[in-house]
Amino acid sequence: MASSVDTYIESHQDRFLEELKSFLAIPSVSTLPQHKPDIERASAFVAERLRAAGIENVERIPTDGHPLVYGEWMKAPGKPTVLCYGHYDVQPPDPLEEWVSPPFEPLIRNGNIYARGAADDKGQMYIHVKAAETLLAAQGRLPVNVKFLIEGEEEVGGKAVDRYVAEHPTKLQSDVALVSDTEMFAPGLPTLCVGLRGLVYTEVVATGAAQDLHSGIFGGAAPNPLLGLARILSQLISPDYRIQVPGFYDDVEAPSPEEKASWARLPFDENEFLREKVGSTALVGEEGFAVLERLWVRPTLEVHGIVGGFMGEGAKTVIPAKASAKVSMRLVPRQDPQEILAAFQKEVKRLTPRGLRVEVKTLSTAEPVLMSPSHPSIQAAARALSDTFRQPTVYVRGGGSIPIVARIQESLGIPVALMGFGLPDDRLHSPNEKFHLPNFFAGIRAVTRFWENLAEGR
């Protein structure tokens, strides 16, 4: 016999879907100034839908950047409080020519909804809103107290929400945070992410002469920033993919044997990963570590781009005055971003060739995080997922970074349930991003069960 929650979700599926389409149609691209009016529309949409769901004290909070949206329902005395986080901003949709359907004209194909932001994070964040509406409409109340904090700058660093959480710990104080901005390990396999890598993102700028120089007149005497930068970068990581920054691995902690054993049981095919996800001729990385270990619990150093000199049509024989490279390092639990940054800057300085001036600019940092799978709140989330998808929940770690998770842990001192409903092929940040609609509706059921489990202490 269907519960009142299931009945409500089933009878309102079409409306939920139309609302999601309207949300996805707003091009709330936070990285581009011309989309500021769309950011305002998206934040207003979130506030309006929270009020319509029955959430109280909803407000749009101005910041130096894009607005935060806050709301709460605090009528469950003696019960836990859940802080629901999400973001309404999205990545730019380029390249547009690779989209099968326009990125801001949501279209359903093969059980998926295609649009920019479908999985990252509008579709997943909207699950929380619809879970609250469902319980309030079907049962007249929520089993727990709930606070919503939705931001519009996640795709550009999240500085406003980071500052707000740090400055308002009393207002936001909760027992657990719920974040749905991750993915299931495989279709139909309930998944909880219990760890994320941290991040140090830098720009390394090398300067030589005061201006570009003619390579025929000055070549052989003037320093070349492009060559110098290439020499620095080539010495930061060895041919066997060991990072050469002194002290880099000092605080790296190995996963437990039990955690490694559980990953070995996951449905992961290395050849399929190479063929379907990477598309190169071979996988690379530190020897002695399985692929999932390299992705989840080993630190990395990557070069994302190098610019400098002349790259136009034809020939222009100059020695460039300046060159730069974007370099990031993914960190694992116990590695401190500021300590790693200092060690990196020191090593870059040591490697700098004569005649060049090199500066390391910090673009962003994020702390690595790790949650205990045995924490009661994490166990409540795992049971909710298992009940919804009818098989045991698996625990994984994520290779990426969600800076707000570390901020919540640090400022509020609470665990974070990373309860994601995306799939590995959702093409986040890429053309043809999608969200599997059965996961959208299953997610609503899972979140309501999570709140019920918390209220009942199970």
N, C-alpha and C positions, 0 to 999 in steps of 0.2 A: 504494500500500500504506500503510495507516494506521500511524502511529508508535505506540510504546508509550504515549506521552502521550495521543494522541488516543483510543486504545482505552480507557485508564483513565477518561478524562473521560466518554466515551460510556457505558461500562458502569456508571458511578456517578452518572449525571445525576439519577436519582430520589432517591437519598440526599442528594446535594448540595442539591437543591431542598427536601427536607423539613427539612434543617438550617437553610436560609435562612428557611423559614417559621417555625420555632421561634424564631429570632433576632428576626425582625420582629414576632413576637407579644408581645415584651417591651416594655412602654410606657416606655422609658428616656428620659423627657422631662426634660432637665437644668434647665429653667427653673422647674420647680414642685417645691417641697420635698416634697410628698406622694408624689412618685415616687422618692425616695431608695432605698427597697428595690428598685425596678425597676432603678435604676442599678447597684446591687450585683449583681443577677441578671445583667444584661447584661455587666458586666465579668467575672463568673465564667464566663459562657458563652464569652466570647472566650478567656479563659485555658485553659479546658477544651479548646476546639477547636484551639488552637495545640498543646497537648500531644498531642492525638490525631493531629495532622498529622505529628508527629515533631520539632517545634521544642523546643529544650532551654532550660534555665534560665528557664523561664516564671515570672514573678512579677507579683502585683498590688501596685502601689506606692501606698501611701496618700499623700494630699496634703491641703492645707487644704480642697479641694473634693472632686471625684470621683476615683476611683482611675485611675491609669494602668496599662496592661498592657504588660509587656515580655517579649520572648522572643528567642532567637537560635539560629542554626545556623552554626557557625564551623569547619567541617571541610573547607574548600577552600583550603588554603595556596597563597599566591601568586596567588590570584584576587581580583577586586574584591569589595567589600562593599557591599550595598544596604540602605539604611534604608527600611523600608516603614511609612508613616504612614497612619492613618485614625482615624475616631471612631465610637464606638458610641452616642452620645447623639443624640436627635432633637428636632425642633421640636414644640410642642404641636399637636394635630390640629384645633383649632377653625377654622371652625365645623363641628361634627359633623353637622349636618343636611344639609350639602352633599356628604357622602361617599355614594357609591353602595353601598359595602360598608364595614363598620366598619374604622377605621384600624389596629386592632391584631388583626384577624382576616384575615391575608393571603389574597387570593383571586386566582386566575389567570383572566384574560379576554383573549382575542385575542392570546395570546402575551406578555402583560405580567403581572407580579405587582404587585398594588395593595396598598399599606400605607404607613403613615408610616415614613420611613427607608429605603424600598425602594431609592432611588437616592442619597439623601443621609443617611448614607453607608454604611449597613450592607451593602447589596448590593454596592457597589463595593469596600469594604474587605474583604469576605469573599472576593472574587476572589483577593486576595493569599494568604490562608490556604489556599484550595483549590489554588492554583498550587504552593505548597510541598508540600502533601500529595501532589499528583499526581506531581511529580518524585521525591519520596522513595519513594513506593510503586512507581512504574513503573521507576525507574532506580537506586534505592537510595541516592541522594545528590543534592545540589543542585550545579549547576555553579558557583555563586558562594556567598560567605558572605552571610547574610541576618540582619538585625535587624528586629524588629517593635516599634513604639511606637504604641499605640492609646490614645486619650484619651476622656474622657467629658464634656468641657466645651466642645467646639467651638462649640456653639450659644449659649453664654453668655460667649464671649470667649477661652476657652482659656488662662487665666492660669497654670494649674498646669503644663501641658505647655510653655508658653513659658519658665517658670522652670526646669523640669527640663532642657530642652535647653541653656539658657544655663549651668547649673551642672554638667552632666555631658558636656562635649565629648569627653573621652577614651573614656568608655563607649559613646557613640553614634557615634564617628568612623567614617565610611564614605566611599565614593568617589562615591556618587550616592544621592539619595533618590527614592523612588517614591511618588507621591500620585495616587490615583484618586478625585478629588472634583470632576471637571469633566465636560464633555459633548462629544460629537461634534458637529461643525457641522451635519451632516445625517445621516439614517439611512444606514448602510452606508459612510459616508465617514470613514476613519481620521483622527483629529485629535490633534495635540499642541498644548497651550496653552503658549506661551513667555513670556507676560507677564500680570501682574495689576495692577490699580490698587490703590493704597493707600487709606487711610481716616483721616479725622479726624471723629469723631462727638461732637457737643456737645449740651448743653442750655442754652439761653439763658433766664435767669430775670429777669423785670422786676418790680420792687416799687415801689409808689407809697405810698399811705397806710398807716397802721398797721393798719387793718381795712377791710372792705368798707364803702362809704358810700352813703347814699341819694342817687340821682342828681338828685332834685328839690331837695334842700337844698344839695348840694355840687357839682352839675353846673355847669361853667363856671369852677370855681376849683380843684378837685382834679385831679391828674394821673391819667390812665387808662392803666394798664399794657398793656391789650390794644391800644389805639390806638397807644401808643408802640412796642410790639413790632411791630405791623404796619408802621409807618413804617420801622423799622430793617430789617426783612426785605425790604421793597420796594426798598430802596436797595442791597442787597447784590448784586443781579444786574440787568442792564439788560434792556430790552424785547427786545433782540436776543441775549439769553442769554449775554452776556459778564459774567463775575464781576468785581465792582467793588472787590474788596479790593486795595489797592495792593501791587504786587510779586507778585501771585498767579501770573502767567504767566512770571515771570523765568526759571525753570529748566526750563520745559516744552520737551522735545525732540521734534522731528517724527520720524515713522517714516521709514525709508529709502524711496527710490523703488521699490526691489525689493519691499519688504514691501507697500507700497500697491498695486503692480501685482498681487501675488499675491492680495490681498483682492478685487480687482476681478474675479478669475476664480472666486471662490467662488459656489456656487449660492444667491445671496441676492436675493430679490425684495422691494423696498421696499414695494410696495403690499400684498403678502401679509403682510409683517411688521406693517404698520399694521393690517390687517384682522384677522389671526389672533392676533397676539401682544399688540398694544397696545389695539386696540378703540376708539380715539378717532376724531375727525374729521380729524386732521392730526398729523404728526410735527413736533417742534420741536427747537431747538438752535442752536448756533453756525452762522452762515452761512459758506459756503466749505468746509465739511467734509462728507464723505460720512457716511451713517448709521453704518457700522461704525467709522469714525474717531471719531465722537462717543461711541460706546459703549466703545471700547477704548483710545484714546490721547489723549483730551481730558479735562481735569479737569472736575468738575461741582460744583455746590452745590445741594442739595435740602433742602426743608422737609418733615419727615415728620409733624408734628402740632403743633397749637396748643391749649393748654388755658387756661382761666381764666374767672372770672365764673359766671353762671347759665345753665345749658343745660337745665333741667328743663321740665316741662309748665307752660303758663301764663306769667305775667309776674312778674318780680321786678326792680325797677328799681334795680340797684346799680351802683356803680363798683367794680370788683374791686380788691382790694388787691394782687393778684399775678397774673401771667400767665407762661406759659413756652412755649417752642417747642423741638422737637428738630430740629437742623440738622446735616447731614453734608456733607462734601466728599470726593469721590473724587479721588485724586491719581495722577499718572503718573510714570514713572521720572525721577529727578533731583529731584523735589519732596520736600522734607524735611517730615514731618508736624509736627515741633515748630516749625519756622520758619513754616509755614502757620498753625498754631494761634495763634502769637504775633501774626501779622499780622491774623488774623481777630478776635482779642480786642481789638486796638488799634482796628480799624475799628468794631467794635460800640460800643466806648466813645466814639469820636468821634461816632457817629450817635445816641447816647442823648439823648432829649429832656429838657429841663429838668424837674426834679421827680421823675425816676425814678432808681432805682438798678438797674443791670443787671449780672448776673454770668454769665460763660460757664463752665459746668462741662464738664470733659472726661470723656466716657463711655468712649471707646476710641480707639486709634490703630493703624494698621498701615502698614508700609512698602510702597511699590510695588516690584514685582520684574520683572526681565527676564532671560531665559536666551538664550544664543546657540544658534540652530538648528544651527550647525556644530560644537558640542561633541560629542566622540565618544560620550558617554553618551546625549545627545539623539538623535544619529544612530542609535544602536543601538535605541532605543525606536521611532524612526520606521520602521526596517526591520522590526521585529517587527510593528508595526501593519499595514504594507503587505503583509507576507506572510500575515497572518491574514485581512485583509479584501479582499485581492487587488486593490488599487488604491493609487495613490500617497497618502502621508500629507500632509495639509495642515497648515500652521502658522497658528495664530490667537492672539489675545490675549483675555483675559477682562476684563469690566468690573467684576467683583466683587473681593473681597479674601479671601485665605486667609492670616491672619497668621502661621501656623506656617511657611509657605514662606520668608518673609523671615527669620524667626528661624533656620531651618536654614541658610540661606545665610550669615547673619551669624556664627553661633556655630560652625558646622562647616566653612564655606568650601567647600561642595560644590554642584554643580548639582542641580536638582530636575526630574525628569521628570513633568510633569503629564499623565498618561496616563489620561484619563477615558473611560468607556463609557456615560455617560448620554446622553439625547436631549433636544433643545430642548423637547419637549412633556411632559417627565416631571413637571411641576407641583411642583417643589421648594417646600417651605414652604406649599403650598396643599392644599386638599382633593383627594382622588383622586390622590395621588402614586403613581408607578409606576416600574417598571424593566423594560426590554425583555429578556425571558429569553434570546433568542439572543445578546444582547450580554454577558450574564452568563457564558455558556459560552465565547463567543469571547474574552472578557476573560481567562479562565483560560489559554487557549492563547497569547494575546498576551504575557501576563506571563512564562510559561515560556520563550517565544522571546526575550524581552528579556533574561532572565537568561543564556540560552545565548549570545546575541550578545555580551554583556559578557564572558563567560568566554573567548570565542574572539577577542575584540578586533575585532569587526566590527559 
